[in-house]
Amino acid sequence: MWTGALLRRATLTLRGRASYARRRCAGLRRSQHPSGITLKISAQFSFWAAVVFAAVCGAYALYGLSTLDADVSGQQRSDTVGFALFWLFLAAVGVAMAIVSRLILRGRIGKSGE
């Protein structure tokens, strides 16, 4: 008996919260927080964050590749190489983001029609 009452109470609580969120955010743009604060990251910060991200991921990938031993099994070697290649891929994503941020800083991307 008490589980039914508890379930009804939880359902009503969730419905009330959802309707409150809909009422509160009804007039807001999709990218605006209910408090009115929007997050803006500068291209300079984005560039340096991408450079640091690429450096950390690349260093970890090189560390993973450099710790390969000759006497490990084939399965363990392939797992280690796959793990290192994943971190190398993340480093490549960081380099690509740094390049895009640098192009934004130089004015080659964005603000062309404004």
TIVO-2410 file (N, C-alpha, C; in nm, 3 decimals):
# residues 114
REC num residu      c1      c2      c3 atome chaine
REC   1      M   0.081  -0.119   0.000     N      A
REC   1      M   0.000   0.000   0.000    CA      A
REC   1      M   0.086   0.126   0.000     C      A
REC   2      W   0.186   0.128   0.083     N      A
REC   2      W   0.266   0.249   0.094    CA      A
REC   2      W   0.349   0.273  -0.031     C      A
REC   3      T   0.381   0.168  -0.108     N      A
REC   3      T   0.460   0.188  -0.230    CA      A
REC   3      T   0.379   0.262  -0.335     C      A
REC   4      G   0.249   0.237  -0.342     N      A
REC   4      G   0.164   0.308  -0.438    CA      A
REC   4      G   0.158   0.457  -0.405     C      A
REC   5      A   0.144   0.489  -0.277     N      A
REC   5      A   0.139   0.630  -0.235    CA      A
REC   5      A   0.272   0.698  -0.261     C      A
REC   6      L   0.380   0.626  -0.235     N      A
REC   6      L   0.512   0.682  -0.259    CA      A
REC   6      L   0.536   0.707  -0.408     C      A
REC   7      L   0.492   0.613  -0.490     N      A
REC   7      L   0.506   0.628  -0.635    CA      A
REC   7      L   0.423   0.745  -0.686     C      A
REC   8      R   0.299   0.761  -0.637     N      A
REC   8      R   0.215   0.874  -0.678    CA      A
REC   8      R   0.280   1.005  -0.636     C      A
REC   9      R   0.335   1.010  -0.516     N      A
REC   9      R   0.398   1.132  -0.467    CA      A
REC   9      R   0.521   1.167  -0.551     C      A
REC  10      A   0.603   1.067  -0.585     N      A
REC  10      A   0.721   1.092  -0.667    CA      A
REC  10      A   0.682   1.139  -0.807     C      A
REC  11      T   0.576   1.080  -0.864     N      A
REC  11      T   0.530   1.121  -0.997    CA      A
REC  11      T   0.481   1.264  -0.994     C      A
REC  12      L   0.404   1.300  -0.892     N      A
REC  12      L   0.355   1.438  -0.882    CA      A
REC  12      L   0.469   1.536  -0.864     C      A
REC  13      T   0.569   1.497  -0.786     N      A
REC  13      T   0.685   1.584  -0.765    CA      A
REC  13      T   0.760   1.606  -0.895     C      A
REC  14      L   0.781   1.500  -0.972     N      A
REC  14      L   0.852   1.514  -1.098    CA      A
REC  14      L   0.772   1.596  -1.198     C      A
REC  15      R   0.641   1.576  -1.201     N      A
REC  15      R   0.558   1.655  -1.292    CA      A
REC  15      R   0.563   1.803  -1.253     C      A
REC  16      G   0.560   1.830  -1.124     N      A
REC  16      G   0.564   1.968  -1.079    CA      A
REC  16      G   0.696   2.035  -1.115     C      A
REC  17      R   0.807   1.963  -1.101     N      A
REC  17      R   0.937   2.020  -1.136    CA      A
REC  17      R   0.949   2.045  -1.285     C      A
REC  18      A   0.898   1.952  -1.366     N      A
REC  18      A   0.905   1.970  -1.511    CA      A
REC  18      A   0.822   2.088  -1.555     C      A
REC  19      S   0.702   2.103  -1.498     N      A
REC  19      S   0.619   2.216  -1.540    CA      A
REC  19      S   0.680   2.347  -1.491     C      A
REC  20      Y   0.743   2.347  -1.374     N      A
REC  20      Y   0.810   2.467  -1.325    CA      A
REC  20      Y   0.924   2.506  -1.419     C      A
REC  21      A   1.003   2.407  -1.464     N      A
REC  21      A   1.113   2.436  -1.556    CA      A
REC  21      A   1.060   2.490  -1.689     C      A
REC  22      R   0.950   2.434  -1.737     N      A
REC  22      R   0.892   2.485  -1.862    CA      A
REC  22      R   0.844   2.628  -1.846     C      A
REC  23      R   0.777   2.658  -1.735     N      A
REC  23      R   0.729   2.794  -1.713    CA      A
REC  23      R   0.845   2.892  -1.700     C      A
REC  24      R   0.949   2.852  -1.630     N      A
REC  24      R   1.061   2.941  -1.605    CA      A
REC  24      R   1.139   2.971  -1.733     C      A
REC  25      C   1.156   2.873  -1.820     N      A
REC  25      C   1.237   2.888  -1.940    CA      A
REC  25      C   1.153   2.919  -2.064     C      A
REC  26      A   1.027   2.955  -2.048     N      A
REC  26      A   0.939   2.973  -2.163    CA      A
REC  26      A   0.985   3.086  -2.254     C      A
REC  27      G   1.030   3.196  -2.199     N      A
REC  27      G   1.065   3.310  -2.282    CA      A
REC  27      G   1.214   3.323  -2.311     C      A
REC  28      L   1.292   3.223  -2.280     N      A
REC  28      L   1.436   3.234  -2.297    CA      A
REC  28      L   1.481   3.177  -2.429     C      A
REC  29      R   1.589   3.232  -2.481     N      A
REC  29      R   1.652   3.173  -2.599    CA      A
REC  29      R   1.712   3.039  -2.560     C      A
REC  30      R   1.742   2.959  -2.659     N      A
REC  30      R   1.792   2.824  -2.632    CA      A
REC  30      R   1.930   2.827  -2.565     C      A
REC  31      S   2.014   2.925  -2.595     N      A
REC  31      S   2.150   2.927  -2.542    CA      A
REC  31      S   2.162   3.009  -2.414     C      A
REC  32      Q   2.052   3.061  -2.363     N      A
REC  32      Q   2.059   3.147  -2.246    CA      A
REC  32      Q   2.019   3.071  -2.120     C      A
REC  33      H   2.096   3.087  -2.017     N      A
REC  33      H   2.069   3.023  -1.889    CA      A
REC  33      H   1.958   3.101  -1.818     C      A
REC  34      P   1.877   3.035  -1.736     N      A
REC  34      P   1.769   3.107  -1.666    CA      A
REC  34      P   1.817   3.225  -1.582     C      A
REC  35      S   1.941   3.224  -1.537     N      A
REC  35      S   1.990   3.336  -1.458    CA      A
REC  35      S   2.030   3.454  -1.546     C      A
REC  36      G   2.031   3.436  -1.677     N      A
REC  36      G   2.067   3.543  -1.768    CA      A
REC  36      G   2.214   3.548  -1.803     C      A
REC  37      I   2.293   3.458  -1.749     N      A
REC  37      I   2.437   3.456  -1.773    CA      A
REC  37      I   2.466   3.365  -1.891     C      A
REC  38      T   2.539   3.415  -1.988     N      A
REC  38      T   2.581   3.332  -2.100    CA      A
REC  38      T   2.732   3.313  -2.092     C      A
REC  39      L   2.778   3.199  -2.137     N      A
REC  39      L   2.920   3.168  -2.131    CA      A
REC  39      L   2.984   3.202  -2.265     C      A
REC  40      K   3.084   3.285  -2.260     N      A
REC  40      K   3.158   3.320  -2.380    CA      A
REC  40      K   3.306   3.295  -2.355     C      A
REC  41      I   3.366   3.213  -2.442     N      A
REC  41      I   3.507   3.183  -2.432    CA      A
REC  41      I   3.578   3.258  -2.545     C      A
REC  42      S   3.681   3.330  -2.513     N      A
REC  42      S   3.752   3.405  -2.615    CA      A
REC  42      S   3.833   3.310  -2.703     C      A
REC  43      A   3.864   3.357  -2.822     N      A
REC  43      A   3.943   3.276  -2.914    CA      A
REC  43      A   4.085   3.257  -2.861     C      A
REC  44      Q   4.135   3.356  -2.789     N      A
REC  44      Q   4.269   3.345  -2.730    CA      A
REC  44      Q   4.273   3.234  -2.625     C      A
REC  45      F   4.173   3.231  -2.537     N      A
REC  45      F   4.166   3.126  -2.436    CA      A
REC  45      F   4.147   2.990  -2.501     C      A
REC  46      S   4.062   2.984  -2.602     N      A
REC  46      S   4.037   2.858  -2.672    CA      A
REC  46      S   4.165   2.806  -2.737     C      A
REC  47      F   4.243   2.896  -2.794     N      A
REC  47      F   4.369   2.857  -2.857    CA      A
REC  47      F   4.464   2.796  -2.755     C      A
REC  48      W   4.485   2.865  -2.643     N      A
REC  48      W   4.581   2.816  -2.545    CA      A
REC  48      W   4.531   2.690  -2.474     C      A
REC  49      A   4.401   2.680  -2.452     N      A
REC  49      A   4.347   2.558  -2.392    CA      A
REC  49      A   4.366   2.440  -2.486     C      A
REC  50      A   4.347   2.462  -2.616     N      A
REC  50      A   4.366   2.354  -2.713    CA      A
REC  50      A   4.513   2.314  -2.723     C      A
REC  51      V   4.603   2.411  -2.713     N      A
REC  51      V   4.746   2.380  -2.717    CA      A
REC  51      V   4.786   2.296  -2.596     C      A
REC  52      V   4.738   2.333  -2.478     N      A
REC  52      V   4.769   2.258  -2.357    CA      A
REC  52      V   4.708   2.117  -2.365     C      A
REC  53      F   4.583   2.108  -2.412     N      A
REC  53      F   4.518   1.978  -2.426    CA      A
REC  53      F   4.595   1.889  -2.522     C      A
REC  54      A   4.637   1.944  -2.636     N      A
REC  54      A   4.712   1.866  -2.734    CA      A
REC  54      A   4.847   1.822  -2.678     C      A
REC  55      A   4.912   1.908  -2.604     N      A
REC  55      A   5.042   1.874  -2.547    CA      A
REC  55      A   5.031   1.762  -2.443     C      A
REC  56      V   4.932   1.771  -2.356     N      A
REC  56      V   4.914   1.669  -2.253    CA      A
REC  56      V   4.878   1.535  -2.316     C      A
REC  57      C   4.783   1.536  -2.411     N      A
REC  57      C   4.742   1.410  -2.476    CA      A
REC  57      C   4.857   1.351  -2.558     C      A
REC  58      G   4.932   1.436  -2.628     N      A
REC  58      G   5.045   1.386  -2.706    CA      A
REC  58      G   5.154   1.329  -2.619     C      A
REC  59      A   5.182   1.394  -2.507     N      A
REC  59      A   5.285   1.342  -2.416    CA      A
REC  59      A   5.242   1.208  -2.357     C      A
REC  60      Y   5.115   1.195  -2.324     N      A
REC  60      Y   5.067   1.068  -2.269    CA      A
REC  60      Y   5.071   0.957  -2.374     C      A
REC  61      A   5.042   0.992  -2.500     N      A
REC  61      A   5.050   0.893  -2.608    CA      A
REC  61      A   5.194   0.849  -2.630     C      A
REC  62      L   5.286   0.943  -2.631     N      A
REC  62      L   5.426   0.907  -2.648    CA      A
REC  62      L   5.478   0.826  -2.530     C      A
REC  63      Y   5.431   0.859  -2.411     N      A
REC  63      Y   5.470   0.780  -2.294    CA      A
REC  63      Y   5.419   0.636  -2.308     C      A
REC  64      G   5.296   0.621  -2.355     N      A
REC  64      G   5.240   0.487  -2.374    CA      A
REC  64      G   5.316   0.407  -2.479     C      A
REC  65      L   5.356   0.475  -2.586     N      A
REC  65      L   5.432   0.405  -2.691    CA      A
REC  65      L   5.574   0.373  -2.646     C      A
REC  66      S   5.631   0.459  -2.563     N      A
REC  66      S   5.770   0.437  -2.521    CA      A
REC  66      S   5.783   0.328  -2.414     C      A
REC  67      T   5.673   0.292  -2.348     N      A
REC  67      T   5.681   0.191  -2.243    CA      A
REC  67      T   5.656   0.050  -2.294     C      A
REC  68      L   5.650   0.032  -2.425     N      A
REC  68      L   5.632  -0.102  -2.480    CA      A
REC  68      L   5.757  -0.186  -2.456     C      A
REC  69      D   5.738  -0.302  -2.405     N      A
REC  69      D   5.849  -0.395  -2.383    CA      A
REC  69      D   5.851  -0.498  -2.494     C      A
REC  70      A   5.967  -0.552  -2.519     N      A
REC  70      A   5.980  -0.653  -2.623    CA      A
REC  70      A   5.929  -0.789  -2.578     C      A
REC  71      D   5.922  -0.811  -2.448     N      A
REC  71      D   5.884  -0.943  -2.399    CA      A
REC  71      D   5.737  -0.955  -2.359     C      A
REC  72      V   5.651  -0.862  -2.400     N      A
REC  72      V   5.508  -0.872  -2.367    CA      A
REC  72      V   5.437  -0.955  -2.474     C      A
REC  73      S   5.321  -1.005  -2.438     N      A
REC  73      S   5.244  -1.087  -2.532    CA      A
REC  73      S   5.185  -0.999  -2.643     C      A
REC  74      G   5.143  -1.065  -2.748     N      A
REC  74      G   5.087  -0.992  -2.862    CA      A
REC  74      G   4.959  -0.919  -2.827     C      A
REC  75      Q   4.874  -0.980  -2.744     N      A
REC  75      Q   4.749  -0.916  -2.704    CA      A
REC  75      Q   4.775  -0.791  -2.621     C      A
REC  76      Q   4.867  -0.801  -2.528     N      A
REC  76      Q   4.898  -0.686  -2.444    CA      A
REC  76      Q   4.964  -0.575  -2.526     C      A
REC  77      R   5.047  -0.611  -2.621     N      A
REC  77      R   5.111  -0.512  -2.708    CA      A
REC  77      R   5.007  -0.439  -2.793     C      A
REC  78      S   4.912  -0.512  -2.850     N      A
REC  78      S   4.810  -0.447  -2.932    CA      A
REC  78      S   4.719  -0.359  -2.848     C      A
REC  79      D   4.690  -0.400  -2.723     N      A
REC  79      D   4.610  -0.316  -2.634    CA      A
REC  79      D   4.683  -0.187  -2.601     C      A
REC  80      T   4.812  -0.196  -2.574     N      A
REC  80      T   4.892  -0.078  -2.541    CA      A
REC  80      T   4.900   0.016  -2.660     C      A
REC  81      V   4.921  -0.038  -2.778     N      A
REC  81      V   4.929   0.046  -2.898    CA      A
REC  81      V   4.794   0.112  -2.925     C      A
REC  82      G   4.685   0.038  -2.907     N      A
REC  82      G   4.552   0.097  -2.926    CA      A
REC  82      G   4.525   0.209  -2.829     C      A
REC  83      F   4.563   0.191  -2.704     N      A
REC  83      F   4.546   0.294  -2.602    CA      A
REC  83      F   4.628   0.418  -2.637     C      A
REC  84      A   4.751   0.397  -2.681     N      A
REC  84      A   4.837   0.511  -2.717    CA      A
REC  84      A   4.785   0.582  -2.841     C      A
REC  85      L   4.732   0.506  -2.936     N      A
REC  85      L   4.676   0.569  -3.057    CA      A
REC  85      L   4.550   0.648  -3.026     C      A
REC  86      F   4.472   0.604  -2.928     N      A
REC  86      F   4.356   0.682  -2.886    CA      A
REC  86      F   4.400   0.818  -2.831     C      A
REC  87      W   4.503   0.819  -2.747     N      A
REC  87      W   4.552   0.946  -2.693    CA      A
REC  87      W   4.616   1.031  -2.803     C      A
REC  88      L   4.675   0.968  -2.901     N      A
REC  88      L   4.729   1.042  -3.014    CA      A
REC  88      L   4.618   1.105  -3.096     C      A
REC  89      F   4.506   1.034  -3.110     N      A
REC  89      F   4.390   1.091  -3.178    CA      A
REC  89      F   4.337   1.213  -3.101     C      A
REC  90      L   4.331   1.203  -2.969     N      A
REC  90      L   4.286   1.319  -2.889    CA      A
REC  90      L   4.382   1.436  -2.906     C      A
REC  91      A   4.511   1.408  -2.917     N      A
REC  91      A   4.608   1.516  -2.940    CA      A
REC  91      A   4.584   1.580  -3.076     C      A
REC  92      A   4.549   1.500  -3.177     N      A
REC  92      A   4.520   1.554  -3.309    CA      A
REC  92      A   4.395   1.642  -3.306     C      A
REC  93      V   4.296   1.604  -3.227     N      A
REC  93      V   4.176   1.688  -3.211    CA      A
REC  93      V   4.215   1.821  -3.146     C      A
REC  94      G   4.303   1.817  -3.046     N      A
REC  94      G   4.350   1.940  -2.983    CA      A
REC  94      G   4.426   2.029  -3.079     C      A
REC  95      V   4.507   1.969  -3.165     N      A
REC  95      V   4.581   2.048  -3.266    CA      A
REC  95      V   4.483   2.111  -3.365     C      A
REC  96      A   4.383   2.035  -3.407     N      A
REC  96      A   4.283   2.089  -3.500    CA      A
REC  96      A   4.208   2.206  -3.437     C      A
REC  97      M   4.172   2.195  -3.310     N      A
REC  97      M   4.103   2.304  -3.242    CA      A
REC  97      M   4.195   2.425  -3.225     C      A
REC  98      A   4.322   2.402  -3.203     N      A
REC  98      A   4.416   2.514  -3.193    CA      A
REC  98      A   4.430   2.584  -3.327     C      A
REC  99      I   4.431   2.509  -3.435     N      A
REC  99      I   4.440   2.569  -3.569    CA      A
REC  99      I   4.317   2.652  -3.598     C      A
REC 100      V   4.199   2.599  -3.567     N      A
REC 100      V   4.076   2.674  -3.592    CA      A
REC 100      V   4.072   2.799  -3.506     C      A
REC 101      S   4.113   2.790  -3.381     N      A
REC 101      S   4.115   2.908  -3.294    CA      A
REC 101      S   4.214   3.012  -3.344     C      A
REC 102      R   4.326   2.966  -3.394     N      A
REC 102      R   4.425   3.060  -3.448    CA      A
REC 102      R   4.372   3.131  -3.572     C      A
REC 103      L   4.300   3.057  -3.658     N      A
REC 103      L   4.241   3.120  -3.776    CA      A
REC 103      L   4.134   3.221  -3.737     C      A
REC 104      I   4.061   3.193  -3.630     N      A
REC 104      I   3.962   3.290  -3.581    CA      A
REC 104      I   4.034   3.414  -3.529     C      A
REC 105      L   4.144   3.396  -3.459     N      A
REC 105      L   4.219   3.510  -3.407    CA      A
REC 105      L   4.273   3.598  -3.519     C      A
REC 106      R   4.316   3.537  -3.626     N      A
REC 106      R   4.371   3.615  -3.738    CA      A
REC 106      R   4.263   3.674  -3.828     C      A
REC 107      G   4.137   3.637  -3.805     N      A
REC 107      G   4.027   3.694  -3.880    CA      A
REC 107      G   3.996   3.623  -4.011     C      A
REC 108      R   4.049   3.506  -4.031     N      A
REC 108      R   4.021   3.432  -4.155    CA      A
REC 108      R   3.892   3.352  -4.147     C      A
REC 109      I   3.844   3.327  -4.026     N      A
REC 109      I   3.717   3.255  -4.005    CA      A
REC 109      I   3.629   3.340  -3.915     C      A
REC 110      G   3.503   3.353  -3.953     N      A
REC 110      G   3.407   3.425  -3.870    CA      A
REC 110      G   3.407   3.574  -3.896     C      A
REC 111      K   3.297   3.637  -3.860     N      A
REC 111      K   3.277   3.781  -3.871    CA      A
REC 111      K   3.297   3.833  -4.013     C      A
REC 112      S   3.271   3.752  -4.114     N      A
REC 112      S   3.285   3.800  -4.251    CA      A
REC 112      S   3.163   3.879  -4.296     C      A
REC 113      G   3.042   3.840  -4.250     N      A
REC 113      G   2.922   3.906  -4.294    CA      A
REC 113      G   2.869   4.007  -4.193     C      A
REC 114      E   2.938   4.028  -4.085     N      A
REC 114      E   2.887   4.117  -3.980    CA      A
REC 114      E   2.935   4.257  -3.999     C      A
***
